[in-house]
Amino acid sequence: MRGTRLKAPKDDPRAAYDAALRLLARREHSPLELRRKLEQRGFLPETIHPGLDQLREQGYLSETRFAESLARHRVSQGYGELRIRAELRQHELGAELIGRALEVLDADWRALAAAQAHRHFGTLPDQPAARQRVLRYLTQRGFPPAAARAALSGSPEREDVEG
């Protein structure tokens, strides 16, 4: 019964640590995410930071693991490199860490763009206006323009140079 639980004191660092650990047990979180969630639960910043530091030291909180996990998940959802990069930046992760997370994916963005276009549209259209719609869809999902154009050309290995 949810309503009968006693509320943890919001100025207790151990309670903040325990709450963060429970959140991490469900899925990876960035430090920024954890900090915001704990603040929303009423924990004071001075009680949050020691707990996050302890979680890092113990290996439960890892920016690298979070970045790689989020990148893998977004690729599986059909998002492209630019969208994933932007989302990782929103979590206040460094450019080097973001680059490594995307590198670990070893993704073929052209093939992924082609697969996403096929999944969403079925057969690729022949009409220029419809092809533009596919191109716009892929770029809005974060695929680089060259990968989106290659998906439309039907040859993922081809490097288009048109604008």
Order of alpha helices (4+ residues) and beta strands (2+ residues): alpha-alpha-alpha-alpha-alpha-alpha-alpha-alpha-alpha
